[in-house]
Amino acid sequence: MLPRSCCGWLLVVFLVPNPLFGQSRTERNSESVESPPGNSAEAGKAPDLDKVKEQVVRLTNAFRAENKLGPLKVNAELGKAAQSFAEHMARTDKFSHTADGKEPWERVAAAGCAYCIVLENIAYEESPEGFATEDLARRFVQGWKDSPPHRKNMLDPDIEDIGVGVARSSQTGRYYAVQNFGRPKSKAITFKLANLTDAAVKVTMEGQTSSISPRHTITYERCRSAELKVEPADTAKLKVQPKVLHPKSGSRYVIRKDQTGSLSVERE
């Protein structure tokens, strides 16, 4: 019998709360398992699961290097969350990002992690013949690489940390894997935008638009760098072409009106 595999993915981008913007994207795949007759859990080779986890990290970083991205650091708390969830799926044979009734970011937070970006890949592999250690790790990673959503998570340029969990079901013999990625909350991009004009200005970032009242300052915290466009809220009051910024963390940007009535945006 040929090995059987399945995988699922989830991307959660936390944007630390601010007055203007916030975003969360999720996609979930779920599956409930009924054990077949017989006990396939007793058959086959037994891989070293600790080494499987190490190999998954190594292969993931090699894949990132092939795509000119930096390596991810192993984080103990991310790994704790991943291992606990892998063990839950193995114990229940339920394959879903919410198999334990929690969202990925809830599991990560419960493990003691403060992250503003959390991404999760999950997968399972099964075969009556079992798996060698290297083969099981390779199959997990290759399956994720071959799936566009999983691949996107693995090649996310803004993540820095990784944690991996792998566990075996004693009922079905399936091996469940969880791959957590994160960007620490401490790496959030914080900047200020001060409107020193006598008219409201419109701010557009990541497709969302809001306004800053005259003489007001807004502080933003974002998990990812983003393009920001500034233009007048009322074009009858200010003659201006939209100004485009790529804000740097820790910076303060000032919006002024020059003698011609045009807007200028300067970094202080």
Contacts in CASP RR format, 6 or more apart in sequence:
PFRMAT RR
TARGET T0000
AUTHOR 0000-0000-0000
METHOD contacts of the structure
MODEL  1
MLPRSCCGWLLVVFLVPNPLFGQSRTERNSESVESPPGNSAEAGKAPDLD
KVKEQVVRLTNAFRAENKLGPLKVNAELGKAAQSFAEHMARTDKFSHTAD
GKEPWERVAAAGCAYCIVLENIAYEESPEGFATEDLARRFVQGWKDSPPH
RKNMLDPDIEDIGVGVARSSQTGRYYAVQNFGRPKSKAITFKLANLTDAA
VKVTMEGQTSSISPRHTITYERCRSAELKVEPADTAKLKVQPKVLHPKSG
SRYVIRKDQTGSLSVERE
1 127 0 8 1.000
1 128 0 8 1.000
1 129 0 8 1.000
2 127 0 8 1.000
3 125 0 8 1.000
3 126 0 8 1.000
3 127 0 8 1.000
3 129 0 8 1.000
3 130 0 8 1.000
3 131 0 8 1.000
3 139 0 8 1.000
4 125 0 8 1.000
4 126 0 8 1.000
4 127 0 8 1.000
5 123 0 8 1.000
5 124 0 8 1.000
5 125 0 8 1.000
5 126 0 8 1.000
5 139 0 8 1.000
5 143 0 8 1.000
6 31 0 8 1.000
6 95 0 8 1.000
6 123 0 8 1.000
6 124 0 8 1.000
7 121 0 8 1.000
7 122 0 8 1.000
7 123 0 8 1.000
7 124 0 8 1.000
7 140 0 8 1.000
7 143 0 8 1.000
7 144 0 8 1.000
7 147 0 8 1.000
7 150 0 8 1.000
8 29 0 8 1.000
8 95 0 8 1.000
8 97 0 8 1.000
8 121 0 8 1.000
8 122 0 8 1.000
8 123 0 8 1.000
8 147 0 8 1.000
8 149 0 8 1.000
8 150 0 8 1.000
9 27 0 8 1.000
9 29 0 8 1.000
9 120 0 8 1.000
9 121 0 8 1.000
9 122 0 8 1.000
9 144 0 8 1.000
9 147 0 8 1.000
9 149 0 8 1.000
9 150 0 8 1.000
9 153 0 8 1.000
10 26 0 8 1.000
10 27 0 8 1.000
10 28 0 8 1.000
10 97 0 8 1.000
10 104 0 8 1.000
10 119 0 8 1.000
10 120 0 8 1.000
10 121 0 8 1.000
10 122 0 8 1.000
11 25 0 8 1.000
11 26 0 8 1.000
11 27 0 8 1.000
11 119 0 8 1.000
11 120 0 8 1.000
11 149 0 8 1.000
11 152 0 8 1.000
11 153 0 8 1.000
12 24 0 8 1.000
12 25 0 8 1.000
12 26 0 8 1.000
12 103 0 8 1.000
12 104 0 8 1.000
12 105 0 8 1.000
12 117 0 8 1.000
12 118 0 8 1.000
12 119 0 8 1.000
12 120 0 8 1.000
13 23 0 8 1.000
13 24 0 8 1.000
13 25 0 8 1.000
13 117 0 8 1.000
13 223 0 8 1.000
13 224 0 8 1.000
14 24 0 8 1.000
14 105 0 8 1.000
14 115 0 8 1.000
14 116 0 8 1.000
14 117 0 8 1.000
14 118 0 8 1.000
14 223 0 8 1.000
15 21 0 8 1.000
15 22 0 8 1.000
15 23 0 8 1.000
15 24 0 8 1.000
15 116 0 8 1.000
15 221 0 8 1.000
15 222 0 8 1.000
15 223 0 8 1.000
16 116 0 8 1.000
16 185 0 8 1.000
16 188 0 8 1.000
16 221 0 8 1.000
16 222 0 8 1.000
16 223 0 8 1.000
17 221 0 8 1.000
18 218 0 8 1.000
18 219 0 8 1.000
18 220 0 8 1.000
18 221 0 8 1.000
18 222 0 8 1.000
19 210 0 8 1.000
19 218 0 8 1.000
20 203 0 8 1.000
20 205 0 8 1.000
20 208 0 8 1.000
20 210 0 8 1.000
20 218 0 8 1.000
20 220 0 8 1.000
21 205 0 8 1.000
21 206 0 8 1.000
21 208 0 8 1.000
21 210 0 8 1.000
21 220 0 8 1.000
21 222 0 8 1.000
22 208 0 8 1.000
23 206 0 8 1.000
23 208 0 8 1.000
26 103 0 8 1.000
27 149 0 8 1.000
28 96 0 8 1.000
28 97 0 8 1.000
28 98 0 8 1.000
29 96 0 8 1.000
29 97 0 8 1.000
30 94 0 8 1.000
30 95 0 8 1.000
30 96 0 8 1.000
30 97 0 8 1.000
30 98 0 8 1.000
30 99 0 8 1.000
31 94 0 8 1.000
31 95 0 8 1.000
31 96 0 8 1.000
32 93 0 8 1.000
32 94 0 8 1.000
32 95 0 8 1.000
33 93 0 8 1.000
33 94 0 8 1.000
33 95 0 8 1.000
33 172 0 8 1.000
33 174 0 8 1.000
35 93 0 8 1.000
35 171 0 8 1.000
35 172 0 8 1.000
36 172 0 8 1.000
40 126 0 8 1.000
40 128 0 8 1.000
40 172 0 8 1.000
40 173 0 8 1.000
41 168 0 8 1.000
41 169 0 8 1.000
41 170 0 8 1.000
41 171 0 8 1.000
41 172 0 8 1.000
41 173 0 8 1.000
43 128 0 8 1.000
43 129 0 8 1.000
43 130 0 8 1.000
44 127 0 8 1.000
44 128 0 8 1.000
44 129 0 8 1.000
44 130 0 8 1.000
45 129 0 8 1.000
45 130 0 8 1.000
45 131 0 8 1.000
45 132 0 8 1.000
46 130 0 8 1.000
47 130 0 8 1.000
47 131 0 8 1.000
47 132 0 8 1.000
47 133 0 8 1.000
47 135 0 8 1.000
47 136 0 8 1.000
47 175 0 8 1.000
48 133 0 8 1.000
49 166 0 8 1.000
49 167 0 8 1.000
49 168 0 8 1.000
49 175 0 8 1.000
51 133 0 8 1.000
51 137 0 8 1.000
52 133 0 8 1.000
52 136 0 8 1.000
52 137 0 8 1.000
52 140 0 8 1.000
52 166 0 8 1.000
52 175 0 8 1.000
52 177 0 8 1.000
53 137 0 8 1.000
53 164 0 8 1.000
53 165 0 8 1.000
53 166 0 8 1.000
55 133 0 8 1.000
55 134 0 8 1.000
55 137 0 8 1.000
55 138 0 8 1.000
56 137 0 8 1.000
56 140 0 8 1.000
56 141 0 8 1.000
56 164 0 8 1.000
56 166 0 8 1.000
56 177 0 8 1.000
56 179 0 8 1.000
57 72 0 8 1.000
57 74 0 8 1.000
57 162 0 8 1.000
57 163 0 8 1.000
57 164 0 8 1.000
59 137 0 8 1.000
59 138 0 8 1.000
59 141 0 8 1.000
60 72 0 8 1.000
60 141 0 8 1.000
60 154 0 8 1.000
60 162 0 8 1.000
60 179 0 8 1.000
61 70 0 8 1.000
61 71 0 8 1.000
61 72 0 8 1.000
63 141 0 8 1.000
63 145 0 8 1.000
63 154 0 8 1.000
63 155 0 8 1.000
64 70 0 8 1.000
64 71 0 8 1.000
64 72 0 8 1.000
64 154 0 8 1.000
64 155 0 8 1.000
65 71 0 8 1.000
67 155 0 8 1.000
69 155 0 8 1.000
69 157 0 8 1.000
72 159 0 8 1.000
72 160 0 8 1.000
72 161 0 8 1.000
72 162 0 8 1.000
72 181 0 8 1.000
73 160 0 8 1.000
73 161 0 8 1.000
73 162 0 8 1.000
74 161 0 8 1.000
74 162 0 8 1.000
74 163 0 8 1.000
75 113 0 8 1.000
75 161 0 8 1.000
75 162 0 8 1.000
75 163 0 8 1.000
75 182 0 8 1.000
77 108 0 8 1.000
77 111 0 8 1.000
77 112 0 8 1.000
77 113 0 8 1.000
78 108 0 8 1.000
78 111 0 8 1.000
78 113 0 8 1.000
78 161 0 8 1.000
78 162 0 8 1.000
78 163 0 8 1.000
78 180 0 8 1.000
78 181 0 8 1.000
78 182 0 8 1.000
79 111 0 8 1.000
79 163 0 8 1.000
79 164 0 8 1.000
79 165 0 8 1.000
79 180 0 8 1.000
80 111 0 8 1.000
81 104 0 8 1.000
81 107 0 8 1.000
81 108 0 8 1.000
81 110 0 8 1.000
81 111 0 8 1.000
81 113 0 8 1.000
81 163 0 8 1.000
81 180 0 8 1.000
82 163 0 8 1.000
82 164 0 8 1.000
82 165 0 8 1.000
82 178 0 8 1.000
82 179 0 8 1.000
82 180 0 8 1.000
83 164 0 8 1.000
83 165 0 8 1.000
83 166 0 8 1.000
83 167 0 8 1.000
83 178 0 8 1.000
84 107 0 8 1.000
84 111 0 8 1.000
85 99 0 8 1.000
85 100 0 8 1.000
85 107 0 8 1.000
85 122 0 8 1.000
85 165 0 8 1.000
85 178 0 8 1.000
86 165 0 8 1.000
86 166 0 8 1.000
86 167 0 8 1.000
86 176 0 8 1.000
86 177 0 8 1.000
86 178 0 8 1.000
87 167 0 8 1.000
88 99 0 8 1.000
88 100 0 8 1.000
89 95 0 8 1.000
89 96 0 8 1.000
89 99 0 8 1.000
89 122 0 8 1.000
89 124 0 8 1.000
89 167 0 8 1.000
89 169 0 8 1.000
89 176 0 8 1.000
89 178 0 8 1.000
90 167 0 8 1.000
90 168 0 8 1.000
90 169 0 8 1.000
90 170 0 8 1.000
90 174 0 8 1.000
90 175 0 8 1.000
90 176 0 8 1.000
91 167 0 8 1.000
91 169 0 8 1.000
92 99 0 8 1.000
93 169 0 8 1.000
93 171 0 8 1.000
93 172 0 8 1.000
93 174 0 8 1.000
95 122 0 8 1.000
95 124 0 8 1.000
95 176 0 8 1.000
97 103 0 8 1.000
97 104 0 8 1.000
97 120 0 8 1.000
97 122 0 8 1.000
100 107 0 8 1.000
102 110 0 8 1.000
104 118 0 8 1.000
104 120 0 8 1.000
104 180 0 8 1.000
105 115 0 8 1.000
105 118 0 8 1.000
108 115 0 8 1.000
108 118 0 8 1.000
108 180 0 8 1.000
108 182 0 8 1.000
109 115 0 8 1.000
113 182 0 8 1.000
114 184 0 8 1.000
114 185 0 8 1.000
114 186 0 8 1.000
115 161 0 8 1.000
115 182 0 8 1.000
115 183 0 8 1.000
115 184 0 8 1.000
115 185 0 8 1.000
116 183 0 8 1.000
116 184 0 8 1.000
116 185 0 8 1.000
116 187 0 8 1.000
116 188 0 8 1.000
116 223 0 8 1.000
117 156 0 8 1.000
117 158 0 8 1.000
117 159 0 8 1.000
117 181 0 8 1.000
117 182 0 8 1.000
117 183 0 8 1.000
117 223 0 8 1.000
117 224 0 8 1.000
118 180 0 8 1.000
118 181 0 8 1.000
118 182 0 8 1.000
119 153 0 8 1.000
119 156 0 8 1.000
119 159 0 8 1.000
119 180 0 8 1.000
119 181 0 8 1.000
119 182 0 8 1.000
120 153 0 8 1.000
120 178 0 8 1.000
120 179 0 8 1.000
120 180 0 8 1.000
120 181 0 8 1.000
121 144 0 8 1.000
121 150 0 8 1.000
121 153 0 8 1.000
121 154 0 8 1.000
121 177 0 8 1.000
121 178 0 8 1.000
121 179 0 8 1.000
122 176 0 8 1.000
122 177 0 8 1.000
122 178 0 8 1.000
122 179 0 8 1.000
123 140 0 8 1.000
123 143 0 8 1.000
123 144 0 8 1.000
123 176 0 8 1.000
123 177 0 8 1.000
123 179 0 8 1.000
124 174 0 8 1.000
124 175 0 8 1.000
124 176 0 8 1.000
124 177 0 8 1.000
125 131 0 8 1.000
125 136 0 8 1.000
125 139 0 8 1.000
125 140 0 8 1.000
125 174 0 8 1.000
125 175 0 8 1.000
125 177 0 8 1.000
126 172 0 8 1.000
126 173 0 8 1.000
126 174 0 8 1.000
126 175 0 8 1.000
131 139 0 8 1.000
131 175 0 8 1.000
136 166 0 8 1.000
136 175 0 8 1.000
140 166 0 8 1.000
140 177 0 8 1.000
140 179 0 8 1.000
143 150 0 8 1.000
144 150 0 8 1.000
144 151 0 8 1.000
144 153 0 8 1.000
144 154 0 8 1.000
144 179 0 8 1.000
145 151 0 8 1.000
145 154 0 8 1.000
153 179 0 8 1.000
153 181 0 8 1.000
154 179 0 8 1.000
154 181 0 8 1.000
156 181 0 8 1.000
158 183 0 8 1.000
158 223 0 8 1.000
158 224 0 8 1.000
158 225 0 8 1.000
159 181 0 8 1.000
159 182 0 8 1.000
159 183 0 8 1.000
160 182 0 8 1.000
160 183 0 8 1.000
160 184 0 8 1.000
160 187 0 8 1.000
161 181 0 8 1.000
161 182 0 8 1.000
161 183 0 8 1.000
161 184 0 8 1.000
162 179 0 8 1.000
162 180 0 8 1.000
162 181 0 8 1.000
162 182 0 8 1.000
163 179 0 8 1.000
163 180 0 8 1.000
163 181 0 8 1.000
164 177 0 8 1.000
164 178 0 8 1.000
164 179 0 8 1.000
164 180 0 8 1.000
165 177 0 8 1.000
165 178 0 8 1.000
165 179 0 8 1.000
166 175 0 8 1.000
166 176 0 8 1.000
166 177 0 8 1.000
166 178 0 8 1.000
167 175 0 8 1.000
167 176 0 8 1.000
168 174 0 8 1.000
168 175 0 8 1.000
168 176 0 8 1.000
169 175 0 8 1.000
169 176 0 8 1.000
183 223 0 8 1.000
187 223 0 8 1.000
188 221 0 8 1.000
188 222 0 8 1.000
188 223 0 8 1.000
188 249 0 8 1.000
189 220 0 8 1.000
189 221 0 8 1.000
189 222 0 8 1.000
189 223 0 8 1.000
189 224 0 8 1.000
189 225 0 8 1.000
189 247 0 8 1.000
189 248 0 8 1.000
189 249 0 8 1.000
189 250 0 8 1.000
190 219 0 8 1.000
190 220 0 8 1.000
190 221 0 8 1.000
190 222 0 8 1.000
190 249 0 8 1.000
190 250 0 8 1.000
191 219 0 8 1.000
191 220 0 8 1.000
191 247 0 8 1.000
191 248 0 8 1.000
191 249 0 8 1.000
191 250 0 8 1.000
191 251 0 8 1.000
191 252 0 8 1.000
191 253 0 8 1.000
192 217 0 8 1.000
192 218 0 8 1.000
192 219 0 8 1.000
192 220 0 8 1.000
192 250 0 8 1.000
192 251 0 8 1.000
192 252 0 8 1.000
192 253 0 8 1.000
193 203 0 8 1.000
193 212 0 8 1.000
193 217 0 8 1.000
193 218 0 8 1.000
193 220 0 8 1.000
193 228 0 8 1.000
193 230 0 8 1.000
193 247 0 8 1.000
193 252 0 8 1.000
193 253 0 8 1.000
193 255 0 8 1.000
194 216 0 8 1.000
194 217 0 8 1.000
194 252 0 8 1.000
194 253 0 8 1.000
194 254 0 8 1.000
194 255 0 8 1.000
195 201 0 8 1.000
195 212 0 8 1.000
195 213 0 8 1.000
195 214 0 8 1.000
195 215 0 8 1.000
195 216 0 8 1.000
195 217 0 8 1.000
195 255 0 8 1.000
196 215 0 8 1.000
196 254 0 8 1.000
196 255 0 8 1.000
196 256 0 8 1.000
197 214 0 8 1.000
197 238 0 8 1.000
197 255 0 8 1.000
197 256 0 8 1.000
197 257 0 8 1.000
197 263 0 8 1.000
198 214 0 8 1.000
198 215 0 8 1.000
198 257 0 8 1.000
199 214 0 8 1.000
199 232 0 8 1.000
199 233 0 8 1.000
199 234 0 8 1.000
199 237 0 8 1.000
199 238 0 8 1.000
199 257 0 8 1.000
200 211 0 8 1.000
200 212 0 8 1.000
200 213 0 8 1.000
200 214 0 8 1.000
200 232 0 8 1.000
200 233 0 8 1.000
200 234 0 8 1.000
201 211 0 8 1.000
201 212 0 8 1.000
201 230 0 8 1.000
201 231 0 8 1.000
201 232 0 8 1.000
201 233 0 8 1.000
201 238 0 8 1.000
201 255 0 8 1.000
201 263 0 8 1.000
202 209 0 8 1.000
202 210 0 8 1.000
202 211 0 8 1.000
202 230 0 8 1.000
202 231 0 8 1.000
202 232 0 8 1.000
202 233 0 8 1.000
203 209 0 8 1.000
203 210 0 8 1.000
203 211 0 8 1.000
203 212 0 8 1.000
203 218 0 8 1.000
203 228 0 8 1.000
203 229 0 8 1.000
203 230 0 8 1.000
204 228 0 8 1.000
204 229 0 8 1.000
204 231 0 8 1.000
205 226 0 8 1.000
205 227 0 8 1.000
205 228 0 8 1.000
205 229 0 8 1.000
206 226 0 8 1.000
211 233 0 8 1.000
212 218 0 8 1.000
212 255 0 8 1.000
220 247 0 8 1.000
222 247 0 8 1.000
225 246 0 8 1.000
225 247 0 8 1.000
226 246 0 8 1.000
226 247 0 8 1.000
227 244 0 8 1.000
227 245 0 8 1.000
227 246 0 8 1.000
228 244 0 8 1.000
228 245 0 8 1.000
228 246 0 8 1.000
228 247 0 8 1.000
229 242 0 8 1.000
229 243 0 8 1.000
229 244 0 8 1.000
229 245 0 8 1.000
230 242 0 8 1.000
230 243 0 8 1.000
230 244 0 8 1.000
230 245 0 8 1.000
230 255 0 8 1.000
230 263 0 8 1.000
230 265 0 8 1.000
231 240 0 8 1.000
231 241 0 8 1.000
231 242 0 8 1.000
231 243 0 8 1.000
231 263 0 8 1.000
232 238 0 8 1.000
232 240 0 8 1.000
232 263 0 8 1.000
238 257 0 8 1.000
238 261 0 8 1.000
238 262 0 8 1.000
238 263 0 8 1.000
239 260 0 8 1.000
239 261 0 8 1.000
239 262 0 8 1.000
240 261 0 8 1.000
240 262 0 8 1.000
240 263 0 8 1.000
241 262 0 8 1.000
243 263 0 8 1.000
243 264 0 8 1.000
243 265 0 8 1.000
245 253 0 8 1.000
245 265 0 8 1.000
247 253 0 8 1.000
248 267 0 8 1.000
251 267 0 8 1.000
251 268 0 8 1.000
252 267 0 8 1.000
252 268 0 8 1.000
253 265 0 8 1.000
253 266 0 8 1.000
253 267 0 8 1.000
253 268 0 8 1.000
254 265 0 8 1.000
254 266 0 8 1.000
254 267 0 8 1.000
254 268 0 8 1.000
255 263 0 8 1.000
255 264 0 8 1.000
255 265 0 8 1.000
256 263 0 8 1.000
256 264 0 8 1.000
256 265 0 8 1.000
256 266 0 8 1.000
257 263 0 8 1.000
257 264 0 8 1.000
258 264 0 8 1.000
END
